[in-house]
Amino acid sequence: MTTPPSISVEPPHAAGIAELLEGGSAYAQSRYPEGAGCVQLDWAELQRPGVDVYVARRGDGTAVGMVALIDDGTHGDGRAEIVRMYVDESARGHGIAALLLQRVETDAAARGLRELVLQTGTQHLPAQALYAKHGYRRVDAFGRYVGVRASICMAKSLVGFGAEPLLDRPMAVGE
């Protein structure tokens, strides 16, 4: 993949999304046999009001990655949840997950959201590394993840997200 994919918010029934959901479910089930700790939103839940599905597509229109943002007030004022991040195996290693994450964060900050939360699994080491690299920190389990031993919950503050660095300003009095 030489050119970056396009990323747009699409309805959950758009072409290719069902396949991405199936791929994400199969990947998670391979890490957590018999569903031990695997918590995922299904297709119907992605259709609820307040849920936006972001899709990465190649130039030919093929869906190669997705993530959803739940901004329906269930996590408190100014807080939303990232769910169902998945990149098709054929497209991994090209930074698509990072592009999806950056787009969601940018849109969330523009909406005035102050914090994003997410859940990943104890066996999803690449996902944990991606989120940590992008400034997410571990937090206590929340919502449907409380008591799920295989869950790792993370959060990132969006306060000041996208602000220009103050490189031309003194860092301390007297500089």
Secondary structure, 3 states (H helix, E strand, C coil): CCCCCEEEEECCCCCCHHHHHHHHHHHHHHHCHHHCCCCCCCCCHHHCCCEEEEEEECCCCCEEEEEEEECCCCCCCCEEEEEEEEECHHHCCCCHHHHHHHHHHHHHHHCCCCEEEEEEECCCHHHHHHHHHCCCEEECCCHHHCCCCCEEEEEEECCCCCCCCCCCCCCCCCC
